[in-house]
């Protein structure tokens, strides 16, 4: 049998097929190991038509030299990279990297695309499917991205970005229209500089495959009707009020007529909407009937009509008959709107967040009529022109305080209550108003102290609690802590911080809470008698404990317990 004198070069076809599996080319370490194995693997990697590598540039250890190496490597392996993330400036250490990336990376991506074009018909092409840009503001990088392959794009523009590179510049908007295969798009910019305007919205409106969109801020007066109608998920920030506040002589109706309407009712395929509102939405605002999930994050400004956040009086909830989940954060509603929410049969979860106690008090009478109300947050802050001040406002007057407490008592569907900052009269026992909340699973009381031990022990009626946090309360002494632990046997998280613990008296009861995974015990001014090793040893029965913080003992005593074999939760830490 005749034999060939020349051996045939081994085929890399099989290796190339294997390399298309995400488990192989989706991990950078695996890829680098294969590249160093042998010549056949390196050849197969170079010819692999579809890879799954995720490359992140710009982390805290990044150096310009690494960027240079990547821009040389990419044109040689254009098909391997599926996702490219260029992080933004996180620290001064990354200034040099970002400065080098601005001209170098667009050029590297462009060379990778041109390398394929130069060898027309080749199987390997630049196949970036997902790109996130955090520190490059030149339109050149957008121009170099492969329009045919790209389905996800995220661009973040910081406040120092030059105007020629803004999201509204002609170079950026023209390129956006050409990225016709985009399915997910995120355009983020500072609210006070380069918010998206109608020019950019018009470009986005041409992307007919787009289903997920995030626009951090849309400028005052922009035309929201330009948004593409096929969107399914939308995160949108709208600057409703102009930069100048209304004069004191102007009527509120005149002021609201100049506000931007949040008019997105034409998005008939939209299911999830997260709406950030600066100021008050104007007349003509509308929401699509197709929504199943809605989040509204309000933020007042100098022209807002309410100190409690954004006044939503021009937004109707009547069309939202498919709505299932609703979160309102500093969004002021009228009584009629609250009634509209109570009539939505599909609504199963409402989360209300108040940053202003008078606002909460005014809406409290409606809470008992919202069977879907599951989560309530009361976080008193003092905001003037959106700047937090160091001093707290006065407590509510007695009538408003009572209205708030009665509203809480009627909100029997609540599973979570988070109360930070004073609201109720500080010398009035009030915990009794919470005893009707038998579905409550999580309770946080921070700077809203019970007035005495008897007031604290009212909370023992909440036997379904799995998480309890009480901070800054002299009423929680050893006896009160023991009473809580003895009755609230389902607790998994217990945090008593800046309270009046002074001995080991509560430890046996706490140690009986064998389901605890998190425990914090800290006294208000340091205990007079530090716990001994034997006293602290009681807590070793908590075998599920994963986090434990205390100042009731000296550090060396705690360390001895932690290192001891008798500690059942030592391995959990």
Backbone torsions as a table, in degrees:
resi	resn	phi	psi	omega
1	UNK	NA	128.2	-179.1
2	UNK	-70.7	143.9	178.5
3	UNK	-120.1	146.6	179.8
4	UNK	-75.6	142.9	179.6
5	UNK	-82.4	-20.2	-177.1
6	UNK	-116.2	121.9	178.3
7	UNK	-72.5	139.7	-179.4
8	UNK	-75.3	137.2	180.0
9	UNK	-62.9	136.0	-178.9
10	UNK	-62.7	137.9	179.6
11	UNK	-78.6	142.1	177.8
12	UNK	-104.4	11.2	-176.8
13	UNK	-61.4	-44.8	-179.5
14	UNK	-63.1	-40.9	178.8
15	UNK	-65.2	-39.7	-179.4
16	UNK	-63.1	-38.1	178.3
17	UNK	-65.5	-43.3	179.5
18	UNK	-62.8	-36.6	-176.8
19	UNK	-69.1	-15.8	179.3
20	UNK	-77.0	-7.6	178.3
21	UNK	-77.2	132.5	-177.5
22	UNK	-57.7	-28.3	-178.5
23	UNK	-66.7	-21.0	-178.2
24	UNK	-98.6	-52.3	-177.9
25	UNK	-97.6	12.5	176.0
26	UNK	-94.6	-7.8	-179.0
27	UNK	-118.2	123.7	-174.5
28	UNK	-64.9	-38.7	-179.3
29	UNK	-65.4	-42.3	177.7
30	UNK	-62.5	-42.6	179.2
31	UNK	-59.6	-47.8	-178.3
32	UNK	-63.8	-36.7	178.5
33	UNK	-65.3	-42.8	178.6
34	UNK	-64.0	-40.2	-178.3
35	UNK	-62.9	-24.8	-178.9
36	UNK	-96.1	-1.0	-173.8
37	UNK	-74.6	-57.6	-178.1
38	UNK	-160.4	172.1	-176.8
39	UNK	-65.8	-35.8	-178.6
40	UNK	-64.8	-41.8	177.8
41	UNK	-63.9	-41.4	-179.5
42	UNK	-64.1	-39.9	178.6
43	UNK	-65.8	-40.9	179.5
44	UNK	-65.9	-39.6	178.3
45	UNK	-61.7	-38.9	-178.1
46	UNK	-70.5	-28.1	-178.4
47	UNK	-96.4	-2.7	-177.5
48	UNK	-62.6	120.3	-175.0
49	UNK	-76.1	-30.2	-176.5
50	UNK	-135.8	112.8	178.1
51	UNK	-112.2	179.0	-176.2
52	UNK	-136.1	25.4	-178.4
53	UNK	-70.0	134.8	171.2
54	UNK	-104.8	116.5	-178.4
55	UNK	-109.6	128.1	176.4
56	UNK	-116.8	124.3	179.1
57	UNK	-116.8	138.5	173.7
58	UNK	105.4	14.8	176.2
59	UNK	-70.4	175.7	-168.5
60	UNK	-64.5	-18.3	179.4
61	UNK	-102.6	6.9	-175.9
62	UNK	-67.1	143.8	178.3
63	UNK	-126.1	149.7	177.8
64	UNK	-55.3	-31.4	-179.8
65	UNK	-64.4	-34.7	177.4
66	UNK	-67.2	-37.0	176.7
67	UNK	-63.2	-42.9	179.2
68	UNK	-61.0	-42.2	178.7
69	UNK	-63.8	-38.4	-179.8
70	UNK	-66.9	-41.5	-178.5
71	UNK	-67.5	-24.5	174.9
72	UNK	-80.3	-37.6	-176.2
73	UNK	-73.4	-38.8	-173.2
74	UNK	-57.7	-45.8	179.1
75	UNK	-61.9	-21.6	179.5
76	UNK	-83.7	-22.1	-179.3
77	UNK	-133.9	56.7	-172.2
78	UNK	-66.0	-25.1	-176.1
79	UNK	-85.1	-9.1	-172.2
80	UNK	-83.7	-27.8	-174.0
81	UNK	-89.1	121.5	179.2
82	UNK	-98.6	-36.3	-175.7
83	UNK	-132.9	135.4	178.1
84	UNK	-129.2	120.0	177.3
85	UNK	-115.4	120.7	175.7
86	UNK	-109.6	105.1	-173.0
87	UNK	-70.6	153.1	176.6
88	UNK	-81.4	176.2	179.0
89	UNK	-66.9	118.7	176.0
90	UNK	-105.6	-21.4	-179.1
91	UNK	-157.4	168.6	179.8
92	UNK	-63.4	-25.6	-179.3
93	UNK	-61.2	-27.1	-174.9
94	UNK	-92.9	3.4	-179.5
95	UNK	-58.4	-46.0	-177.5
96	UNK	-63.7	-40.9	-179.7
97	UNK	-63.7	-47.2	-178.4
98	UNK	-64.9	-36.7	178.1
99	UNK	-64.7	-37.2	179.0
100	UNK	-74.6	-32.6	-177.4
101	UNK	-70.3	-29.6	-175.6
102	UNK	-53.9	-49.2	177.9
103	UNK	-91.5	-29.9	-168.9
104	UNK	-76.8	-44.4	-173.9
105	UNK	-67.5	-44.8	175.5
106	UNK	-56.2	-37.8	179.9
107	UNK	-67.6	-40.7	179.4
108	UNK	-64.2	-43.0	178.5
109	UNK	-65.8	-39.1	178.5
110	UNK	-63.0	-42.8	178.4
111	UNK	-63.6	-37.1	178.7
112	UNK	-64.1	-39.6	178.2
113	UNK	-69.4	-40.0	-179.3
114	UNK	-69.6	-30.3	179.5
115	UNK	-61.9	-37.7	177.6
116	UNK	-72.1	-40.9	-179.2
117	UNK	-63.3	-36.5	-177.8
118	UNK	-67.5	-26.0	178.0
119	UNK	-114.8	67.4	-175.5
120	UNK	-55.4	137.8	-179.8
121	UNK	92.8	-10.7	178.4
122	UNK	-66.4	150.9	-176.7
123	UNK	-76.1	-26.6	-173.4
124	UNK	-91.5	124.2	177.9
125	UNK	-136.3	163.5	175.9
126	UNK	-67.4	118.8	-172.0
127	UNK	-123.2	41.3	176.2
128	UNK	-62.8	118.3	-180.0
129	UNK	-101.3	-23.2	-179.0
130	UNK	-139.8	127.9	-179.4
131	UNK	-134.2	133.3	175.4
132	UNK	-125.0	122.3	-174.5
133	UNK	-115.0	118.8	-177.3
134	UNK	-114.4	-19.3	-175.9
135	UNK	-137.2	8.8	179.1
136	UNK	-111.7	122.2	-173.1
137	UNK	-113.5	6.6	179.7
138	UNK	-85.7	139.0	179.2
139	UNK	-63.9	-15.1	-176.1
140	UNK	-60.7	-35.1	179.7
141	UNK	-66.6	-41.7	176.1
142	UNK	-60.8	-38.9	-179.9
143	UNK	-63.7	-32.0	-175.5
144	UNK	-83.5	-15.9	-176.2
145	UNK	-68.0	143.7	-177.8
146	UNK	-75.4	108.1	-176.1
147	UNK	-63.3	-33.7	-176.2
148	UNK	-69.8	-33.3	-175.3
149	UNK	-94.9	-28.9	-169.6
150	UNK	-70.7	122.1	177.1
151	UNK	-117.6	-17.3	-179.8
152	UNK	-132.9	131.2	-179.9
153	UNK	-141.6	131.6	175.8
154	UNK	-129.9	124.6	-179.1
155	UNK	-126.5	126.5	177.9
156	UNK	-116.3	122.3	-180.0
157	UNK	-111.3	122.5	-178.7
158	UNK	-86.4	174.1	-174.2
159	UNK	-68.7	-18.9	-179.3
160	UNK	-91.7	4.9	-179.8
161	UNK	-66.2	131.5	179.0
162	UNK	-66.0	152.5	-173.9
163	UNK	-60.6	-33.7	-177.2
164	UNK	-64.6	-20.0	-177.7
165	UNK	-105.5	9.4	-175.3
166	UNK	-66.8	166.5	-179.5
167	UNK	-64.9	-15.2	-179.2
168	UNK	-101.3	1.0	-179.1
169	UNK	-68.9	153.8	-176.6
170	UNK	-62.7	-35.2	179.8
171	UNK	-64.5	-41.3	-179.4
172	UNK	-72.1	-46.4	-177.2
173	UNK	-65.9	-37.2	178.6
174	UNK	-64.6	-40.8	-179.4
175	UNK	-70.6	-37.2	179.3
176	UNK	-57.6	-41.2	-179.7
177	UNK	-62.7	-28.4	-177.9
178	UNK	-80.9	-17.1	179.6
179	UNK	-83.6	65.8	-166.4
180	UNK	-73.6	-12.1	-179.8
181	UNK	-96.3	5.2	-179.9
182	UNK	-61.9	132.6	174.6
183	UNK	-110.8	-27.4	178.7
184	UNK	-131.1	132.1	-177.6
185	UNK	-141.3	133.2	176.2
186	UNK	-131.0	122.5	178.1
187	UNK	-122.2	112.2	-173.8
188	UNK	-119.1	132.2	177.4
189	UNK	-149.9	160.0	178.3
190	UNK	-64.9	144.6	-177.3
191	UNK	-64.7	-32.9	-175.0
192	UNK	-90.0	0.9	179.5
193	UNK	-153.7	128.9	178.3
194	UNK	61.0	39.4	170.2
195	UNK	-66.8	153.7	-178.9
196	UNK	-65.6	137.7	175.9
197	UNK	-118.2	-170.0	-174.4
198	UNK	-63.5	-29.1	179.1
199	UNK	-62.4	-44.3	178.5
200	UNK	-71.2	-38.8	178.3
201	UNK	-60.5	-37.1	178.9
202	UNK	-64.4	-38.9	178.1
203	UNK	-66.8	-44.3	178.6
204	UNK	-62.2	-34.5	-179.4
205	UNK	-64.7	-15.6	179.1
206	UNK	-85.8	-6.9	-176.6
207	UNK	-87.6	93.5	-169.1
208	UNK	-77.4	-12.2	178.0
209	UNK	-99.2	-1.8	-175.4
210	UNK	-69.9	126.5	177.9
211	UNK	-120.4	-20.9	179.0
212	UNK	-125.8	127.2	-175.9
213	UNK	-138.7	135.6	174.9
214	UNK	-128.4	116.3	174.8
215	UNK	-120.0	111.7	-171.7
216	UNK	-62.3	-43.3	178.7
217	UNK	-149.7	131.8	174.4
218	UNK	-107.2	132.2	-173.6
219	UNK	-64.4	152.6	176.5
220	UNK	-56.3	130.3	178.1
221	UNK	88.7	1.1	-179.1
222	UNK	-73.1	154.2	-175.7
223	UNK	-92.2	100.5	-177.9
224	UNK	-73.7	-12.1	178.3
225	UNK	-68.1	-12.1	178.8
226	UNK	-77.1	-12.9	179.4
227	UNK	-62.9	142.1	-176.7
228	UNK	-68.7	134.8	-171.9
229	UNK	-71.2	-14.4	-175.9
230	UNK	-88.6	2.7	-178.4
231	UNK	-57.8	139.9	175.7
232	UNK	-108.6	-31.7	178.4
233	UNK	-130.8	132.2	-177.1
234	UNK	-140.7	127.5	169.8
235	UNK	-115.6	117.7	-167.8
236	UNK	-136.1	127.4	172.2
237	UNK	-105.3	127.1	-176.2
238	UNK	-122.5	123.7	174.0
239	UNK	-86.7	98.1	-173.0
240	UNK	-80.0	-35.4	-176.9
241	UNK	-98.8	146.6	177.1
242	UNK	-68.5	169.5	-177.2
243	UNK	-68.5	-28.3	179.5
244	UNK	-96.7	136.9	-179.2
245	UNK	-80.4	157.6	179.6
246	UNK	-71.9	148.9	176.7
247	UNK	-70.8	156.1	-175.8
248	UNK	-64.2	-21.5	-178.1
249	UNK	-84.2	-12.2	-178.5
250	UNK	-78.0	144.8	178.4
251	UNK	-77.2	157.6	-179.7
252	UNK	-65.3	-34.3	179.5
253	UNK	-67.2	-37.7	177.5
254	UNK	-65.6	-38.2	179.8
255	UNK	-66.7	-45.0	-177.2
256	UNK	-67.2	-28.0	-179.7
257	UNK	-66.6	-21.0	178.4
258	UNK	-92.1	-3.4	179.9
259	UNK	-81.6	149.6	178.0
260	UNK	-69.0	132.4	175.9
261	UNK	-79.7	134.9	173.2
262	UNK	-85.4	81.1	-173.4
263	UNK	-103.6	91.4	179.6
264	UNK	-123.6	20.0	-179.5
265	UNK	-64.0	-19.2	-178.8
266	UNK	-77.0	-8.7	-178.6
267	UNK	-84.3	75.7	-168.5
268	UNK	-74.2	-8.9	176.7
269	UNK	-99.7	-3.4	-173.5
270	UNK	-69.2	130.4	179.2
271	UNK	-112.5	-36.8	-178.2
272	UNK	-121.5	126.2	179.8
273	UNK	-132.2	123.8	171.4
274	UNK	-113.5	115.1	-171.2
275	UNK	-115.2	117.6	173.0
276	UNK	-101.4	123.4	-173.6
277	UNK	-119.7	123.9	173.9
278	UNK	-104.3	113.3	-174.2
279	UNK	89.4	-160.5	-175.1
280	UNK	-109.1	125.8	175.5
281	UNK	-58.2	140.0	-176.2
282	UNK	-86.9	176.3	176.5
283	UNK	-58.2	147.0	-177.9
284	UNK	93.5	0.5	178.0
285	UNK	-66.3	143.3	-178.7
286	UNK	-152.4	150.0	177.7
287	UNK	-121.3	147.1	-177.9
288	UNK	-75.1	143.4	-178.5
289	UNK	-69.0	-15.1	-176.3
290	UNK	-79.1	-7.6	-174.1
291	UNK	-62.1	135.2	169.7
292	UNK	-111.4	-20.0	178.2
293	UNK	-137.7	132.1	-178.4
294	UNK	-139.4	128.8	173.2
295	UNK	-123.5	128.6	177.2
296	UNK	-121.3	119.0	177.3
297	UNK	-109.0	104.2	-177.7
298	UNK	-89.5	153.7	175.7
299	UNK	-150.9	117.9	178.9
300	UNK	-72.2	164.2	175.3
301	UNK	-145.5	-173.7	-175.3
302	UNK	-62.6	-22.8	-179.8
303	UNK	-99.2	3.3	-177.8
304	UNK	-71.3	148.1	179.9
305	UNK	-86.2	-9.5	-177.5
306	UNK	-130.1	142.2	176.1
307	UNK	-80.4	-10.8	-176.6
308	UNK	-86.5	1.1	-178.9
309	UNK	134.9	-137.8	-179.1
310	UNK	-97.1	129.4	179.5
311	UNK	-80.8	116.6	-174.7
312	UNK	-98.6	25.5	-172.8
313	UNK	-60.9	-24.2	-178.0
314	UNK	-93.7	9.2	179.3
315	UNK	-109.0	122.5	179.7
316	UNK	-97.8	137.3	177.2
317	UNK	-99.5	-1.3	-177.3
318	UNK	-57.1	-42.2	-177.7
319	UNK	-68.5	-14.3	-170.1
320	UNK	-84.9	58.9	-176.1
321	UNK	-81.7	-3.3	174.6
322	UNK	-105.1	1.0	-175.5
323	UNK	-65.4	132.5	179.9
324	UNK	-112.5	-38.2	-177.5
325	UNK	-128.9	135.9	-178.2
326	UNK	-138.7	130.9	172.6
327	UNK	-125.8	126.2	177.5
328	UNK	-119.6	118.9	-177.4
329	UNK	-118.3	110.7	-179.3
330	UNK	53.6	43.8	176.9
331	UNK	-116.4	114.7	-173.7
332	UNK	-85.2	123.9	-179.8
333	UNK	-111.9	153.1	172.2
334	UNK	-85.8	162.1	179.8
335	UNK	-58.4	-36.2	179.3
336	UNK	-63.0	-39.4	179.7
337	UNK	-68.0	-37.3	176.4
338	UNK	-63.4	-36.2	176.3
339	UNK	-67.1	-36.9	177.5
340	UNK	-60.1	-40.8	179.6
341	UNK	-64.3	-38.3	-178.1
342	UNK	-67.5	-17.6	-177.6
343	UNK	-94.6	-1.2	180.0
344	UNK	-85.8	104.8	-173.2
345	UNK	-67.7	-29.2	-176.4
346	UNK	-77.7	-13.0	-174.5
347	UNK	-72.1	119.9	-178.2
348	UNK	-114.3	-15.6	-177.1
349	UNK	-145.8	120.6	174.0
350	UNK	-121.5	130.9	176.4
351	UNK	-119.2	116.5	179.7
352	UNK	-110.8	131.5	-180.0
353	UNK	-125.5	122.7	-179.8
354	UNK	-116.3	133.8	175.7
355	UNK	-108.6	9.2	-176.5
356	UNK	-144.9	118.7	-174.7
357	UNK	-65.8	-41.3	174.8
358	UNK	-57.5	-38.3	176.0
359	UNK	-61.4	-46.7	179.6
360	UNK	-62.1	-42.6	-179.0
361	UNK	-62.5	-37.6	-178.1
362	UNK	-69.5	-29.0	-179.3
363	UNK	-95.8	-11.1	-175.1
364	UNK	-55.0	-37.7	-179.7
365	UNK	-59.6	-20.0	-178.0
366	UNK	-88.5	-15.1	-174.3
367	UNK	-59.0	-39.5	-179.0
368	UNK	-68.2	-13.6	179.8
369	UNK	-98.9	9.0	179.2
370	UNK	-113.3	88.5	-177.1
371	UNK	-63.4	-17.6	179.6
372	UNK	-89.7	-0.8	-178.6
373	UNK	-69.8	109.9	-176.9
374	UNK	-110.3	-31.4	-174.5
375	UNK	-132.4	132.7	-178.7
376	UNK	-134.9	126.5	178.4
377	UNK	-120.7	126.1	176.7
378	UNK	-118.4	105.2	-176.8
379	UNK	-126.7	94.6	-177.0
380	UNK	-69.7	121.6	173.3
381	UNK	-130.9	163.8	179.3
382	UNK	-118.0	105.5	-174.7
383	UNK	-113.2	131.1	172.0
384	UNK	-131.4	116.4	-174.2
385	UNK	53.0	40.3	176.4
386	UNK	63.0	23.7	176.5
387	UNK	-113.0	125.5	-179.7
388	UNK	-75.7	130.4	177.6
389	UNK	-100.3	160.4	-175.4
390	UNK	-75.2	-27.2	-177.0
391	UNK	-91.4	149.8	-179.6
392	UNK	-93.4	150.5	177.3
393	UNK	-72.8	167.1	177.8
394	UNK	-66.0	156.6	174.7
395	UNK	-64.3	159.2	175.0
396	UNK	-60.5	148.3	174.1
397	UNK	-67.7	167.7	-168.7
398	UNK	-59.2	-42.7	-177.5
399	UNK	-65.8	-44.5	180.0
400	UNK	-67.6	-37.3	177.7
401	UNK	-62.0	-44.1	179.3
402	UNK	-64.8	-38.9	178.8
403	UNK	-62.5	-40.3	178.4
404	UNK	-64.6	-46.5	-178.1
405	UNK	-66.6	-38.8	177.9
406	UNK	-67.0	-35.9	175.7
407	UNK	-63.8	-40.1	176.5
408	UNK	-62.1	-46.2	-178.1
409	UNK	-59.6	-31.6	-178.1
410	UNK	-83.8	-13.9	-176.4
411	UNK	-84.5	63.3	-170.6
412	UNK	-73.5	-7.6	177.8
413	UNK	-86.8	-4.3	-176.9
414	UNK	-61.8	136.4	170.7
415	UNK	-112.6	-14.0	-179.5
416	UNK	-143.5	129.1	176.6
417	UNK	-131.4	125.9	-176.9
418	UNK	-127.5	110.3	-175.1
419	UNK	-122.6	107.1	179.3
420	UNK	-117.0	124.3	178.8
421	UNK	95.0	143.6	-174.6
422	UNK	-68.4	145.6	174.4
423	UNK	-142.2	-50.2	179.3
424	UNK	-74.9	158.3	176.8
425	UNK	-56.9	126.8	-170.7
426	UNK	-67.2	-18.9	-177.7
427	UNK	-107.0	13.2	-179.9
428	UNK	-106.9	121.9	174.5
429	UNK	-57.3	130.2	-173.0
430	UNK	-135.1	-12.9	-176.3
431	UNK	-63.4	-21.0	177.8
432	UNK	-60.5	-25.6	-179.8
433	UNK	-71.7	-14.0	-179.4
434	UNK	-92.8	-11.0	-173.2
435	UNK	-66.3	-18.2	178.8
436	UNK	-80.7	-8.2	-175.5
437	UNK	-86.5	69.2	-172.8
438	UNK	-76.6	-9.1	175.6
439	UNK	-94.1	0.0	-175.4
440	UNK	-64.5	129.2	176.4
441	UNK	-108.7	-30.2	-176.6
442	UNK	-132.5	130.4	-180.0
443	UNK	-135.9	125.9	175.8
444	UNK	-124.1	125.5	176.1
445	UNK	-125.6	105.9	-178.0
446	UNK	-124.2	122.0	-176.2
447	UNK	58.7	24.2	173.9
448	UNK	-131.6	69.7	-166.6
449	UNK	-78.6	141.8	165.4
450	UNK	-60.5	153.9	-171.6
451	UNK	-83.5	-27.0	179.5
452	UNK	-157.3	-179.8	-177.2
453	UNK	-60.8	-42.0	179.9
454	UNK	-61.0	-37.1	178.1
455	UNK	-65.0	-43.5	178.2
456	UNK	-59.0	-45.8	-174.4
457	UNK	-68.4	-11.3	170.9
458	UNK	-60.1	-28.1	-177.1
459	UNK	-70.9	-13.8	178.8
460	UNK	-66.4	-12.5	176.6
461	UNK	-72.2	-16.0	-176.0
462	UNK	-89.3	68.5	-170.2
463	UNK	-73.2	-9.8	178.2
464	UNK	-91.6	1.9	180.0
465	UNK	-61.7	134.9	171.1
466	UNK	-112.4	-14.1	178.9
467	UNK	-140.7	127.2	179.5
468	UNK	-135.7	127.7	176.0
469	UNK	-129.4	123.3	172.9
470	UNK	-129.0	116.9	-179.7
471	UNK	-119.9	144.9	172.2
472	UNK	62.9	61.0	179.6
473	UNK	-144.8	115.0	176.1
474	UNK	-72.3	-15.6	-179.3
475	UNK	-73.2	-19.2	178.5
476	UNK	-87.9	90.3	176.5
477	UNK	-100.4	-170.7	-177.5
478	UNK	-59.7	-42.8	-178.7
479	UNK	-66.3	-40.7	179.2
480	UNK	-66.5	-42.2	179.1
481	UNK	-62.7	-41.8	178.3
482	UNK	-64.4	-41.6	179.2
483	UNK	-62.0	-41.8	177.7
484	UNK	-62.3	-46.3	-177.4
485	UNK	-65.9	-35.7	-178.8
486	UNK	-68.0	-32.0	-175.1
487	UNK	-97.8	-31.8	-175.9
488	UNK	-94.6	70.5	-169.9
489	UNK	-77.0	-8.3	179.3
490	UNK	-93.1	4.9	-175.9
491	UNK	-62.3	134.0	171.8
492	UNK	-112.2	-24.2	177.5
493	UNK	-131.9	125.2	178.9
494	UNK	-133.5	122.5	-179.8
495	UNK	-131.1	108.9	175.4
496	UNK	-116.3	102.2	-173.5
497	UNK	-124.4	138.7	-177.5
498	UNK	57.0	49.4	177.1
499	UNK	-117.9	-176.0	-171.2
500	UNK	-100.6	47.4	174.3
501	UNK	-75.9	134.2	-175.6
502	UNK	-137.3	0.0	-178.3
503	UNK	-158.0	-171.6	178.9
504	UNK	-92.3	11.6	-172.8
505	UNK	-60.1	-32.2	-176.8
506	UNK	-87.5	-11.6	-172.3
507	UNK	-63.4	-40.9	178.2
508	UNK	-58.4	-40.6	179.4
509	UNK	-68.4	-40.6	178.2
510	UNK	-64.9	-39.6	-178.9
511	UNK	-64.5	-21.3	178.8
512	UNK	-78.4	-9.9	178.6
513	UNK	-83.7	73.3	-170.3
514	UNK	-69.4	-10.0	176.9
515	UNK	-88.7	0.0	-177.7
516	UNK	-63.0	132.1	171.7
517	UNK	-111.7	-22.3	178.6
518	UNK	-135.8	134.1	-178.1
519	UNK	-142.9	129.5	173.8
520	UNK	-129.6	125.0	177.0
521	UNK	-132.0	106.6	179.9
522	UNK	-136.9	138.5	-178.1
523	UNK	-88.0	165.5	-175.2
524	UNK	-71.6	-39.8	-177.2
525	UNK	-135.0	24.4	-177.5
526	UNK	83.5	133.1	-177.9
527	UNK	-71.8	145.6	179.3
528	UNK	-72.3	-31.8	179.8
529	UNK	-121.1	109.7	179.1
530	UNK	-70.3	143.2	-177.6
531	UNK	-70.0	145.3	178.4
532	UNK	-85.6	172.1	177.4
533	UNK	-60.9	-44.7	-178.5
534	UNK	-64.2	-36.6	178.7
535	UNK	-68.3	-44.3	-179.8
536	UNK	-68.4	-23.6	-179.3
537	UNK	-60.0	-20.8	178.1
538	UNK	-58.2	-32.4	-174.0
539	UNK	-78.9	-5.7	179.5
540	UNK	-68.3	-9.7	175.4
541	UNK	-70.9	-14.1	-178.0
542	UNK	-83.5	78.0	-172.6
543	UNK	-73.6	-14.3	179.6
544	UNK	-93.8	-0.1	-173.4
545	UNK	-65.3	127.8	178.5
546	UNK	-112.6	-22.0	179.6
547	UNK	-142.9	129.6	-178.2
548	UNK	-142.4	127.3	179.3
549	UNK	-134.4	130.9	-179.5
550	UNK	-155.4	154.0	171.3
551	UNK	-121.0	17.8	-176.2
552	UNK	-81.2	-7.0	179.9
553	UNK	-139.9	166.3	175.9
554	UNK	-72.6	154.2	-176.7
555	UNK	-59.5	-40.9	-177.6
556	UNK	-66.7	-32.2	177.0
557	UNK	-67.8	-44.0	178.8
558	UNK	-62.6	-43.3	-178.9
559	UNK	-64.1	-39.1	178.1
560	UNK	-61.8	-42.1	178.4
561	UNK	-66.5	-42.7	-178.0
562	UNK	-62.3	-38.7	-177.7
563	UNK	-83.7	-12.7	-175.7
564	UNK	-74.9	150.4	-179.1
565	UNK	-67.5	-22.0	-178.0
566	UNK	-78.3	-6.4	-176.7
567	UNK	-80.6	110.4	-176.9
568	UNK	-72.2	-20.3	-177.0
569	UNK	-108.0	12.7	-178.0
570	UNK	-62.5	-40.3	-177.5
571	UNK	-74.3	-18.5	-178.8
572	UNK	-72.2	-26.8	-174.6
573	UNK	-71.7	NA	NA
